[in-house]
Amino acid sequence: MKINKMTLLNKIKLKNATGHFAHIICIVFLCIVLGFSNGFSKMLKKDSNNDGDIDMWAYYDEDGNLIKIEIDSNFDGKLDEWRYFEKGDLVRIESDTNHNGKIDTWSFFEDGKLKRQEQDKNEDGLKEIIIFLDKEGEKERVVIDSNSNGKFDTFSFYKKGELIKQEQDKNEDGKMDTWFYFEKEGLKEARFDTNFDGNVDAIKFYEKGEIIKAQWDSDFDGKIDTWDYIKEARQEQDRNKDGKVDTWLYLNSLGKIIKIDTNFDGKVDLIKHYQKEILTLEEIDSNHDGQFNVRNEYKKGSLYRQLQDRNKDGKWDLWIYFSKNGEMKELQIDKDYDGKVDNWYFYKNGKLIRHEQDTNKDRKIDLCWHYGKDGNPIKAYKDKDGDGKWDIFFFYEDGKITRVEEDRNRDGKIDIWKYCDKEGKLIKTEKDLDYDGRPDISF
């Protein structure tokens, strides 16, 4: 039977060791009377509750000294308590406290006072609890075998009957690794050696039995680096072990917020927001100047958009959108910082496939490039007059322009063709002068 250590803390009680003291006096008195009139009897029987059944037996030696008393304390016809005497003094009581026919409690006396009690809670023949008492009969020390394996692993210490300290050997290596300290109002402090290296690496503090603070040595280097403030719902960390807090965690009704000083300069430059343990937002001061200029937004724990304020004017001027697998799929930029997006970049499988531009700031795309797998442009379109129709077309090979086509009269037909060599230099031009769709001159 496994015994919970902390439950035992307040439930370890002395089994009744003196409940029949009045009966002893009565028996001794009767023995004296019978002894003088009848020559000291070897055994005396008594029916203490007058139900017609004997429930107490007293045994004497040849000199008339009381040596043992047997008792049926619950009057079920079975013995459940045995008291042993030496020179007239009670020295030991053996008890069957649950009345199942097995002795489970042993009480030892000195000078008539209870000094020690041993208990076998699960009746396996091994004693799991030993209680030591002081001169006043108050508990002084209790040792416990919490898992009933024959090894004592929990040791409780008392002062004037009040628990003041408990030590535990959780891994049963013969060394204490857990310590609890108590005051009148309850548990005050707890210390732990969680990795069993002989050093305390966790401490918890309590008020009126409730935990208010905890501190940890998370990497077991002998230095405390984490502090939990329970009432404030706050945790602080010193990640680089320089003696200064650089990480703050705050719990709230929605989740938590973590503030981090990533470069250990004493200033927070990263703030993470969580809802139910899922990251939803990051705020970043990328150049550590005290101004947050990057914002990462998450959906279902995955990054889906990043915003940047590149010129630190307090306005976002760059937006990056991400796919579900974390790859960049679109980039929007306000290159001249006027508050309007003027460049759009589109990506697939991490590679640029299209670039759109609003060159005249009328919020209409008037220039567009398409890119090949090698990252070089393969074609481009331009709306020269801003009427919403493409009128100039560029064609590329190996990243260089090889041909340009133009619709000068905006009739939807090409009327100028320009050809370039492999270096991008113009080598020939053709024009359709009458706009019939066929070149008229070439030079």
N, C-alpha and C positions, 0 to 999 in steps of 0.2 A: 504493500500500500504506500503510494507516494504521498508525502506530507508537505504541503506548501509552507515554505519557510516564513513568509511574511504573515500568513495566517497564524502560524504557531507563535508568532511574536507576542500576540495578546491573548492567546488561548491556552498556553501552557499553564496548567493548574495542578496544584497538589491534590492527589486523590485523598479522600478522607482517611486519615490515619489515627484519629483519636475519638471517633464517634461513639465508641462503646466504653469510654473511660468509666462511666458510672457503673456499668455492669462489672468491670474489673474490681472496683471497690467493693461491690456487693458480694462478689464471689470470694474475694480475699477475706472479707469480714466473716462469711459463712465458713470458710476453711479454718479460720482461727478458732471459731466456736466449736466446730466439729473436731478440730484437731485436739483441743484440750479434753473434749469429752469422749473422743473416740480414737485418739492416737494418730493424728495426721493421716487423712485419706490420700490415696494415690491419684484419685480422679474425682472431680465433682461435676455433676450435671445440673443444668438449670433451664427452666422454661421462662424466659425473660418477658414474654408477652402473654403468659397464662392462657395459651391456646391448647394446652394439653400435649404439646410436642416439645421435646428437648431441642434447644437451639444454641446452647453454649456448653462447652466442655473445658474444664481446667485440669491441668496435669501438674503433679508435684513430684519432686525427687524424694528420696528416702528420708531426707532431713526436713521435709515439709516445705521446701522452697518451691515457689511457683516457677515452672519452666516453660509452660506453653498454654495458650488458650485458643480453642477452635470455636468459630462463630458462624452461624447461619444468619446473616444480617437481614435477608429479605424473607426469611421464614418459608422458603420453598422446599425445605427438607434436604438441602445440599450445602455443604460447607463452602464458604467463599472468603473467609478471612482467618489467618493464622498469626498469632502473636507469640513472640519468643522473648524469654526473660533470662537474664543472668544476674545472680545475686539479688534477686528481687526487682531488678530494673528492666524495663522494657528496652530491648535492643533492636528488634526487627519486627516488621509486620509484612506479611505476604498477602496479597489481595487478588481476588477474581472479581474485578469491578463490573464486568458485564454478565457475570453469572452463567458462563458457558462451560464451567468446569476446568478452566485453564488459568493459572496464575499469570497476571499481566502487570502487576505493580508490586514493587518492593520498597519499603520505607525503613530507613535506618536511623537509630536514635543514639544520642550520647547524653549522659546525665539527665535522662528523662525528656530531652528535647529532640525534635526531629531535625536531623542534619542533612539527610540526602534521600532523594526518592528516585527510583529507576522505573521506567515504564517500557513495556513491550506492546506497542500500540496494535500491531498486526499479528501478534502471537506467533511469530516465526522462530522464536528462541533467541532473537537478537534484540537487545534493548536499544530503542531509538531515541529515548529521552532520558537525561539524567538532570535532576534539579538539586542544586546545592543551596543550603540555607545558612544565614549568619547566626550570631548568638541570640538575636532577638526573634529568630524564627522567620525572618523575611527572606525572600529569594535573593540570592547573591550571584548565582551563575547557573546558566542552563546550557547544556550541550545537546545537540540534536543530530541524528542520522536521518536526513530528510528523505532519502530514497531507499532506506532499509537495506543497505548493502554491507553493513557492518563497519562503515567508516563514518565517524562523526565529522560533519562538514559545516555546522552552524553553531556559533558560540555567542550566547547572550549574557550581558553583564548588568547587574542591578546595584542600585544604591538606595538603602532604606526601602527596599521593595519596589522601587521605580526603575524601569528599564532605561539605561543610559547609553548602551552601546551594543551593537551586534556585529559579529564578524562571520564571514562565510568563505568557504573554500569550494567554489562551484565546480572546478575541474578535478577536485580531490587529488591534488598533487602534494598535499601537505603544507601548502603556502596559502595564506589568506589573500583573497583577491577582491573582496567586497566588504565595505564597512558602512554601518548605519549608526548615526549619532542622534540621541533623543534628548529632549527637554520636557518640562512638565506639559506643555501644550501639544507635544507629539514629536514626530520625526522632524529633525532640524537640518541634517546634512547627510548625504550619501556619497561615498567614494568608490570608484570601480577601477579595477585593472582588467580591462576587457580582453586584452590579448595575452594575459597571463605571463607578462615579461618581468613582473616584479615592480612595475612603476604604475602609479595612479595616472589614468588618462581620461577620466571623466569624473566630474563632481556635480552633484545636484543639491540645491538649497531649497529649504521648505519654510513656510510660515503656517502655523496651526495645522500642520500635517499636509498642506497643499504645496506643490512645487511652484516656485516663483522664478528660479534661475537655474541654468545648467551651463557648464563649460566643459570643453572637450579638447583633447590633443588628437586631432583626426589622423595624423600620420605617425603617431607614436614616437616622436623624436624628443619627447620630454618637455615640449613647450605647448602651453595652451593656445589654441588658435581659433576656437569657435565658442561663441557665447549665445545662449538662448535666454531671452527675457519673456517669460510665459505670459504675464499679465499684459504686457505691451504688444504681444504677438510679434516679436522682433528677434531676428538672429543677426549676429555680427561675426565677421570672420577676418582673420589676419592671414591671408594666403601666402605671403612671402616671408612671414615670421620676422618682421622688422619691428614688432611691438606696436604697430599702428593698424587700426581697423581699416580694411580696404573693400569690404563687401558688407552690404546691409540687406537683409531679407525682411519684408513686411507682409504679414498675412492679413487678408480682409475677407469680407463676406463673399466676394466673387472669386478670389484665388489668392495670388500673391504678387508682390513687386520686388524685384531684386535690383539694387543699385550697386555698381561696381566701379572701383578706381583701377582701371586695367593697367596703367603705367606707374601706379604707386606714387603719384605726386601729391596725394592728399585731396584730389578733386574727383568727384564722380564724373565719369565720361561714358558710362553705359548704363541704361535703365531697361530692364526686361519686365514685361507685364504678362501675367499668366491668368487664365481662367480655368479652374478645376485642373490644375497641373499642365494645361496645354498653353504653349507660348502663343501670344496673340500680337505682341508689339515690342519692338526694340527702338530705343532712342539713343543716338550715338553722337558723341563729340569726337569726330575723327582726328582732329589735329590738336586736341587737348588745350583749347584756348578758353574753355568755359562756356562755349556756345554749341548747342546741339544742332548739328547740320545734316544728320542722316537719320532717316526713319524707315525701319523695316516692318512691314505689315504681314501678318500670317493668317491663313485660313486653315482650320483643322490641323494646326501645328506645322504647316508647310509655308515657306516664304512665297508670297504671290506678288508683292510690290515693294519697291524701294524708292524713297524720295530723297533728293539731295538739294541742299542749298549751297552751291559751290562758291558764291561770292559773299556769303554770310550777311545778306541783307534782310534776312528773316523771311524770305520768300522761296518756295520750292522752285527750282529751275531745271531739275532733271528727274525723270520718272523711269524706273525699270520694272517691267512686268515679267513674271516667271511662270513657267509651266508647272504642272503637278509634280513632275520629276525633278524640279529644281533648276531647270535650264532657262536661261534668259530667252524670252520670246519677242519682247518689244522694248525699245528704248526711245523715250521722248525727251527732247532737249529744248530749252529756251536759251539759245546761244547768246543773244544780246541782252538778256535779263530785263526784258520789258514786260514780263508777266504773261507772255503768249508763247506757246509751243511753236517752234518753227522748223524742227527737224524730227523725223520719225525713222527709226531703224527697226527692221523686222528680222527675226532669226528663226532658224529651224535646225534642230539637232546641234545647237550651239554655234551655228555659222550664219553670217549675214547673208540674207537673200534679197532684201529690198531696202532702199533708202528713199524716203520722200521728204520734200523740202517746200516750205512756203517762203520764197525769197522776197516777196513784196509785202508781207505781213497783212494780207487781206483774209487770212484764215482759210485759204484755198491752196491745195497742193498745185504747184506749178513746175516742179522738177522731180523726176523719179528715176532711180537707177535700179537695175536688176543685176544680181551677182550669181556667178557660177559656183560650183563645188570647191574650186580652188581659191575662192574669195575675191576674184577679180571681176570687175563689171563686164557684163556681156551686152547690155543695151540700156538706153536711157531715153526718157521722154521729157519734153519741155513745152510749157504753155507760155509762149513769149508775150502775148498781149493780155493774159489773164482772163480770157473769156471762158475758161473751163474746158477747152479743147486742146489736145496735143497738136502742136504744129511743127516741132523740130524733133527728129529722131536720131539718136546716136547708136552706133554699132561698134563693138569692141572685139578684139582678139588678143589674147594674152595680156589683158589689162590696158591695151592701147586702142585709140579710136582708129577704125579702118574705113568708116563711112558715116556721112551725115546727110540726112534727108530733111527737106523743109517744104512746108505748105505755106507759101507767102500770102496767097489770097484767101486762105481759110475756107476753101471749097471742099476740103477732105481729100484732095489729091496732091501728091508730091509733085513739086515743080522745080526743085533744085536738088542735085546730087553732088556730093563732094566726096572724093576718094583720097585715102591717105596710105602711105607706105607702112612698113612694119614698125617704123620709128614714130609714126603718128604725124608725119609731115604731109601736107597737102600736095597731091600730085596731079589731080584732075578735078575739074568742075563741069557739070552739065546743067543746062537750064531749059525749062519749057516756057518759052516766051508767050505763047498763046494759050497756055493752060489747058491743052488738050490731052495731057498726061504723057506726052512724048517729048524727049529732049530735042531742042532745036539747035542749040549751040553747045560746043564743048571746047574748053581751053585749059 
